[in-house]
Amino acid sequence: MINKSDIRRRFRAILSLDSHPGHIAAGFAAGVFISFTPFFGLHTPLAIAVAFIFRLNKLTCITGAWINTPLTVVPALVASYNLGRFLRGKPARDLVLRELSWHHIQPYAKSILLGSSIIGFVAALAAYFICYWLVVTFRRKDAAMAEMTREMEEVGEELE
């Protein structure tokens, strides 16, 4: 069963990280982009690798990679496939999958990768601005955190 107080506690921990709001939001946005890729089972390792390579916040990048849940993965996959076929100038066709393995997805890979890249980019862009706003709004409630955020935004980087 989902423990709402545990989720709320973790959400507050992310929003109060000692990091620039843009750094937190960039990590989350990169993770959201990864969550829309069809590389099932590799989202977390990809998020960790991207966070290390681009020096993003690891916690928020991994959290963003978990946005596309088992409940939303099939609709996102179908939307990606349809968008990819449309952009490639192909007629609409049903996506028929028996399971979510690369072996079964491979015949549809070009359309799915193109569509998921576009959808993932749009979702990541929205996630960046929403996460940034949430961090700044949450920090305004605490005077010390609000001052720290204001200084970080003025300087444009993390404070030591």
DRENPA-3360 file (N, C-alpha, C; in nm, 2 decimals, always signed):
BEGIN
1 = MINKSDIR = +0.08/-0.12/+0.00/+0.00/+0.00/+0.00/+0.09/+0.12/+0.00 ~ +0.04/+0.23/-0.07/+0.12/+0.35/-0.08/+0.10/+0.43/+0.05 ~ +0.21/+0.47/+0.11/+0.21/+0.55/+0.23/+0.23/+0.69/+0.20 ~ +0.12/+0.77/+0.21/+0.12/+0.91/+0.17/+0.21/+0.99/+0.25 ~ +0.23/+0.97/+0.38/+0.32/+1.05/+0.46/+0.47/+1.02/+0.42 ~ +0.50/+0.90/+0.38/+0.63/+0.87/+0.33/+0.66/+0.94/+0.20 ~ +0.56/+0.94/+0.11/+0.58/+1.02/-0.02/+0.59/+1.16/+0.00 ~ +0.51/+1.22/+0.09/+0.52/+1.36/+0.13/+0.66/+1.40/+0.19;
9 = RRFRAILS = +0.71/+1.31/+0.27/+0.84/+1.33/+0.34/+0.95/+1.33/+0.23 ~ +0.94/+1.24/+0.14/+1.05/+1.23/+0.03/+1.04/+1.35/-0.06 ~ +0.91/+1.39/-0.09/+0.89/+1.51/-0.18/+0.95/+1.63/-0.11 ~ +0.93/+1.65/+0.02/+0.98/+1.77/+0.09/+1.14/+1.76/+0.09 ~ +1.19/+1.64/+0.10/+1.34/+1.62/+0.11/+1.40/+1.67/-0.03 ~ +1.33/+1.64/-0.14/+1.38/+1.68/-0.27/+1.37/+1.83/-0.28 ~ +1.26/+1.89/-0.24/+1.24/+2.03/-0.26/+1.33/+2.11/-0.17 ~ +1.38/+2.05/-0.06/+1.47/+2.13/+0.03/+1.61/+2.09/+0.02;
17 = LDSHPGHI = +1.65/+2.03/-0.09/+1.79/+2.00/-0.12/+1.88/+2.12/-0.12 ~ +2.00/+2.11/-0.07/+2.09/+2.23/-0.06/+2.16/+2.24/-0.20 ~ +2.08/+2.29/-0.29/+2.13/+2.30/-0.43/+2.05/+2.41/-0.50 ~ +2.10/+2.47/-0.61/+2.03/+2.57/-0.68/+1.91/+2.51/-0.74 ~ +1.80/+2.59/-0.74/+1.67/+2.53/-0.79/+1.68/+2.49/-0.94 ~ +1.76/+2.56/-1.02/+1.78/+2.52/-1.16/+1.86/+2.39/-1.17 ~ +1.95/+2.36/-1.08/+2.02/+2.23/-1.08/+1.92/+2.12/-1.04 ~ +1.84/+2.14/-0.94/+1.74/+2.04/-0.90/+1.65/+2.01/-1.02;
25 = AAGFAAGV = +1.60/+2.12/-1.08/+1.50/+2.11/-1.19/+1.56/+2.04/-1.31 ~ +1.69/+2.07/-1.34/+1.75/+2.01/-1.46/+1.77/+1.86/-1.44 ~ +1.80/+1.82/-1.32/+1.81/+1.68/-1.30/+1.68/+1.61/-1.31 ~ +1.58/+1.67/-1.26/+1.44/+1.61/-1.27/+1.40/+1.60/-1.42 ~ +1.42/+1.71/-1.49/+1.38/+1.72/-1.63/+1.45/+1.61/-1.71 ~ +1.58/+1.59/-1.69/+1.66/+1.49/-1.76/+1.60/+1.35/-1.73 ~ +1.56/+1.33/-1.61/+1.50/+1.20/-1.57/+1.37/+1.18/-1.63 ~ +1.29/+1.29/-1.64/+1.16/+1.28/-1.71/+1.18/+1.24/-1.86;
33 = FISFTPFF = +1.27/+1.30/-1.92/+1.30/+1.27/-2.06/+1.33/+1.12/-2.07 ~ +1.42/+1.07/-1.98/+1.46/+0.93/-1.99/+1.34/+0.84/-1.96 ~ +1.25/+0.88/-1.88/+1.13/+0.80/-1.85/+1.04/+0.77/-1.97 ~ +1.05/+0.85/-2.07/+0.97/+0.83/-2.19/+1.04/+0.75/-2.30 ~ +1.17/+0.71/-2.27/+1.24/+0.62/-2.37/+1.19/+0.48/-2.36 ~ +1.20/+0.40/-2.47/+1.15/+0.26/-2.46/+1.25/+0.16/-2.41 ~ +1.35/+0.21/-2.33/+1.45/+0.12/-2.28/+1.41/+0.08/-2.14 ~ +1.31/+0.00/-2.13/+1.25/-0.05/-2.01/+1.35/-0.13/-1.93;
41 = GLHTPLAI = +1.36/-0.11/-1.80/+1.45/-0.18/-1.72/+1.59/-0.10/-1.71 ~ +1.61/-0.01/-1.80/+1.73/+0.07/-1.80/+1.72/+0.21/-1.76 ~ +1.59/+0.25/-1.72/+1.57/+0.39/-1.69/+1.66/+0.44/-1.57 ~ +1.66/+0.36/-1.46/+1.74/+0.41/-1.35/+1.89/+0.41/-1.38 ~ +1.95/+0.30/-1.44/+2.09/+0.32/-1.47/+2.12/+0.43/-1.57 ~ +2.03/+0.45/-1.67/+2.05/+0.56/-1.76/+2.04/+0.70/-1.69 ~ +1.95/+0.71/-1.59/+1.94/+0.83/-1.51/+2.07/+0.86/-1.43 ~ +2.12/+0.75/-1.37/+2.25/+0.77/-1.29/+2.36/+0.81/-1.39;
49 = AVAFIFRL = +2.37/+0.74/-1.50/+2.48/+0.78/-1.60/+2.47/+0.92/-1.65 ~ +2.35/+0.96/-1.68/+2.33/+1.10/-1.73/+2.36/+1.20/-1.62 ~ +2.32/+1.17/-1.50/+2.34/+1.26/-1.39/+2.50/+1.28/-1.37 ~ +2.57/+1.17/-1.38/+2.71/+1.18/-1.36/+2.78/+1.25/-1.48 ~ +2.74/+1.21/-1.60/+2.80/+1.27/-1.72/+2.78/+1.42/-1.72 ~ +2.66/+1.47/-1.70/+2.62/+1.61/-1.71/+2.62/+1.68/-1.57 ~ +2.67/+1.61/-1.47/+2.68/+1.67/-1.34/+2.55/+1.73/-1.29 ~ +2.45/+1.65/-1.30/+2.31/+1.69/-1.25/+2.29/+1.63/-1.12;
57 = NKLTCITG = +2.18/+1.67/-1.05/+2.14/+1.62/-0.92/+2.10/+1.48/-0.94 ~ +2.16/+1.38/-0.88/+2.14/+1.24/-0.90/+2.00/+1.20/-0.85 ~ +1.97/+1.25/-0.73/+1.84/+1.21/-0.67/+1.72/+1.26/-0.75 ~ +1.73/+1.38/-0.80/+1.61/+1.43/-0.88/+1.61/+1.36/-1.02 ~ +1.73/+1.33/-1.07/+1.73/+1.27/-1.20/+1.67/+1.13/-1.20 ~ +1.70/+1.05/-1.09/+1.64/+0.92/-1.07/+1.49/+0.93/-1.05 ~ +1.45/+1.03/-0.97/+1.31/+1.05/-0.94/+1.24/+1.08/-1.07 ~ +1.29/+1.16/-1.15/+1.23/+1.20/-1.28/+1.22/+1.07/-1.37;
65 = AWINTPLT = +1.31/+0.99/-1.36/+1.31/+0.86/-1.45/+1.20/+0.77/-1.40 ~ +1.14/+0.79/-1.29/+1.04/+0.70/-1.24/+0.90/+0.76/-1.26 ~ +0.89/+0.87/-1.33/+0.76/+0.94/-1.36/+0.67/+0.86/-1.44 ~ +0.72/+0.80/-1.55/+0.64/+0.71/-1.64/+0.63/+0.57/-1.57 ~ +0.52/+0.55/-1.51/+0.49/+0.43/-1.43/+0.44/+0.32/-1.51 ~ +0.43/+0.20/-1.46/+0.37/+0.09/-1.53/+0.22/+0.12/-1.58 ~ +0.15/+0.21/-1.51/+0.02/+0.25/-1.55/+0.02/+0.34/-1.67 ~ +0.12/+0.42/-1.69/+0.12/+0.52/-1.79/+0.21/+0.48/-1.91;
73 = VVPALVAS = +0.29/+0.37/-1.90/+0.39/+0.34/-2.00/+0.32/+0.29/-2.13 ~ +0.21/+0.22/-2.12/+0.15/+0.17/-2.25/+0.09/+0.29/-2.32 ~ +0.01/+0.38/-2.26/-0.04/+0.49/-2.33/+0.07/+0.58/-2.39 ~ +0.18/+0.60/-2.31/+0.29/+0.68/-2.36/+0.36/+0.61/-2.48 ~ +0.37/+0.48/-2.48/+0.43/+0.41/-2.59/+0.34/+0.42/-2.71 ~ +0.21/+0.40/-2.70/+0.12/+0.41/-2.81/+0.12/+0.55/-2.87 ~ +0.12/+0.66/-2.78/+0.13/+0.79/-2.83/+0.26/+0.82/-2.90 ~ +0.37/+0.77/-2.85/+0.50/+0.78/-2.91/+0.50/+0.72/-3.05;
81 = YNLGRFLR = +0.45/+0.60/-3.06/+0.44/+0.53/-3.19/+0.36/+0.60/-3.29 ~ +0.24/+0.65/-3.25/+0.16/+0.72/-3.34/+0.22/+0.85/-3.39 ~ +0.28/+0.93/-3.29/+0.35/+1.05/-3.33/+0.47/+1.03/-3.42 ~ +0.54/+0.92/-3.39/+0.66/+0.89/-3.48/+0.61/+0.85/-3.62 ~ +0.51/+0.77/-3.63/+0.46/+0.74/-3.77/+0.41/+0.86/-3.84 ~ +0.34/+0.95/-3.77/+0.29/+1.07/-3.83/+0.41/+1.16/-3.88 ~ +0.51/+1.17/-3.80/+0.62/+1.26/-3.84/+0.71/+1.19/-3.95 ~ +0.70/+1.06/-3.96/+0.77/+0.99/-4.07/+0.69/+0.99/-4.19;
89 = GKPARDLV = +0.57/+1.04/-4.19/+0.48/+1.04/-4.31/+0.42/+0.90/-4.34 ~ +0.41/+0.82/-4.24/+0.36/+0.68/-4.26/+0.21/+0.68/-4.22 ~ +0.13/+0.60/-4.28/-0.01/+0.59/-4.24/-0.03/+0.53/-4.10 ~ -0.14/+0.57/-4.04/-0.16/+0.52/-3.90/-0.18/+0.37/-3.90 ~ -0.13/+0.31/-3.80/-0.14/+0.16/-3.78/-0.14/+0.13/-3.63 ~ -0.21/+0.02/-3.60/-0.22/-0.02/-3.46/-0.08/-0.07/-3.41 ~ -0.05/-0.04/-3.29/+0.07/-0.10/-3.23/+0.02/-0.22/-3.15 ~ +0.08/-0.34/-3.20/+0.04/-0.47/-3.14/+0.17/-0.52/-3.07;
97 = LRELSWHH = +0.16/-0.53/-2.94/+0.27/-0.58/-2.86/+0.22/-0.69/-2.77 ~ +0.30/-0.80/-2.76/+0.26/-0.90/-2.66/+0.33/-0.88/-2.53 ~ +0.44/-0.81/-2.53/+0.51/-0.78/-2.41/+0.60/-0.66/-2.43 ~ +0.65/-0.60/-2.33/+0.74/-0.48/-2.34/+0.88/-0.51/-2.33 ~ +0.93/-0.60/-2.43/+1.07/-0.63/-2.44/+1.12/-0.57/-2.57 ~ +1.25/-0.55/-2.58/+1.31/-0.49/-2.70/+1.28/-0.58/-2.82 ~ +1.28/-0.71/-2.80/+1.25/-0.81/-2.91/+1.12/-0.78/-2.98 ~ +1.02/-0.74/-2.90/+0.88/-0.72/-2.95/+0.87/-0.57/-2.99;
105 = IQPYAKSI = +0.95/-0.48/-2.94/+0.94/-0.34/-2.98/+1.02/-0.31/-3.10 ~ +1.12/-0.39/-3.13/+1.22/-0.36/-3.23/+1.16/-0.33/-3.37 ~ +1.05/-0.40/-3.42/+1.00/-0.37/-3.55/+0.93/-0.23/-3.56 ~ +0.90/-0.17/-3.44/+0.84/-0.04/-3.44/+0.94/+0.07/-3.39 ~ +1.06/+0.03/-3.38/+1.16/+0.11/-3.31/+1.18/+0.25/-3.36 ~ +1.19/+0.27/-3.50/+1.21/+0.40/-3.55/+1.10/+0.50/-3.51 ~ +0.97/+0.46/-3.53/+0.86/+0.54/-3.49/+0.86/+0.57/-3.34 ~ +0.88/+0.47/-3.26/+0.87/+0.48/-3.12/+0.98/+0.57/-3.07;
113 = LLGSSIIG = +1.10/+0.55/-3.12/+1.22/+0.64/-3.07/+1.20/+0.78/-3.11 ~ +1.15/+0.81/-3.24/+1.12/+0.95/-3.28/+1.01/+1.01/-3.19 ~ +0.90/+0.94/-3.18/+0.79/+0.99/-3.10/+0.82/+1.01/-2.96 ~ +0.89/+0.91/-2.90/+0.92/+0.92/-2.75/+1.03/+1.04/-2.73 ~ +1.11/+1.06/-2.83/+1.20/+1.18/-2.81/+1.13/+1.31/-2.81 ~ +1.03/+1.32/-2.90/+0.95/+1.45/-2.90/+0.87/+1.46/-2.77 ~ +0.80/+1.36/-2.74/+0.71/+1.36/-2.62/+0.80/+1.38/-2.49 ~ +0.91/+1.31/-2.49/+1.00/+1.32/-2.37/+1.06/+1.46/-2.36;
121 = FVAALAAY = +1.09/+1.52/-2.47/+1.15/+1.66/-2.47/+1.04/+1.76/-2.42 ~ +0.92/+1.75/-2.47/+0.81/+1.84/-2.42/+0.78/+1.82/-2.27 ~ +0.78/+1.69/-2.23/+0.75/+1.66/-2.09/+0.87/+1.71/-2.00 ~ +0.99/+1.69/-2.05/+1.11/+1.74/-1.97/+1.11/+1.89/-1.96 ~ +1.07/+1.96/-2.07/+1.06/+2.11/-2.06/+0.96/+2.15/-1.96 ~ +0.84/+2.09/-1.97/+0.74/+2.12/-1.87/+0.78/+2.09/-1.73 ~ +0.85/+1.97/-1.71/+0.89/+1.93/-1.58/+1.00/+2.02/-1.52 ~ +1.08/+2.08/-1.61/+1.19/+2.17/-1.56/+1.12/+2.29/-1.49;
129 = FICYWLVV = +1.03/+2.35/-1.56/+0.96/+2.48/-1.51/+0.87/+2.45/-1.39 ~ +0.80/+2.34/-1.39/+0.72/+2.30/-1.28/+0.80/+2.27/-1.16 ~ +0.91/+2.19/-1.17/+1.00/+2.16/-1.06/+1.07/+2.29/-1.01 ~ +1.12/+2.37/-1.09/+1.18/+2.50/-1.05/+1.08/+2.58/-0.97 ~ +0.96/+2.59/-1.02/+0.86/+2.67/-0.95/+0.83/+2.61/-0.81 ~ +0.81/+2.48/-0.81/+0.78/+2.41/-0.68/+0.90/+2.43/-0.58 ~ +1.02/+2.42/-0.62/+1.13/+2.44/-0.53/+1.13/+2.58/-0.47 ~ +1.12/+2.68/-0.56/+1.12/+2.82/-0.51/+1.00/+2.85/-0.42;
137 = TFRRKDAA = +0.89/+2.80/-0.46/+0.76/+2.82/-0.38/+0.78/+2.75/-0.24 ~ +0.83/+2.63/-0.24/+0.84/+2.56/-0.11/+0.94/+2.63/-0.02 ~ +1.05/+2.68/-0.08/+1.15/+2.74/+0.00/+1.11/+2.88/+0.05 ~ +1.02/+2.94/-0.01/+0.97/+3.07/+0.04/+0.90/+3.06/+0.18 ~ +0.86/+2.94/+0.21/+0.79/+2.92/+0.34/+0.89/+2.92/+0.46 ~ +1.02/+2.90/+0.43/+1.12/+2.90/+0.54/+1.21/+3.02/+0.51 ~ +1.23/+3.11/+0.61/+1.31/+3.23/+0.59/+1.45/+3.20/+0.55 ~ +1.52/+3.10/+0.61/+1.66/+3.07/+0.58/+1.67/+3.01/+0.44;
145 = MAEMTREM = +1.58/+2.92/+0.41/+1.58/+2.86/+0.27/+1.55/+2.97/+0.17 ~ +1.46/+3.06/+0.20/+1.42/+3.16/+0.10/+1.54/+3.25/+0.07 ~ +1.62/+3.29/+0.18/+1.74/+3.37/+0.16/+1.84/+3.29/+0.08 ~ +1.86/+3.17/+0.11/+1.96/+3.09/+0.04/+1.92/+3.08/-0.11 ~ +1.80/+3.06/-0.14/+1.75/+3.05/-0.28/+1.77/+3.18/-0.35 ~ +1.74/+3.29/-0.28/+1.76/+3.42/-0.34/+1.90/+3.45/-0.38 ~ +1.99/+3.41/-0.28/+2.13/+3.43/-0.31/+2.18/+3.34/-0.42 ~ +2.14/+3.22/-0.43/+2.17/+3.13/-0.54/+2.13/+3.18/-0.67;
153 = EEVGEELE = +2.00/+3.24/-0.68/+1.95/+3.29/-0.80/+2.03/+3.41/-0.84 ~ +2.07/+3.50/-0.75/+2.15/+3.62/-0.78/+2.29/+3.58/-0.84 ~ +2.35/+3.49/-0.77/+2.49/+3.44/-0.81/+2.48/+3.35/-0.93 ~ +2.37/+3.27/-0.94/+2.36/+3.18/-1.06/+2.42/+3.05/-1.03 ~ +2.46/+3.02/-0.91/+2.53/+2.89/-0.88/+2.50/+2.86/-0.74 ~ +2.55/+2.74/-0.70/+2.54/+2.69/-0.57/+2.63/+2.77/-0.48 ~ +2.59/+2.79/-0.35/+2.68/+2.86/-0.26/+2.75/+2.76/-0.18 ~ +2.87/+2.79/-0.14/+2.96/+2.70/-0.06/+2.94/+2.73/+0.08;
% end
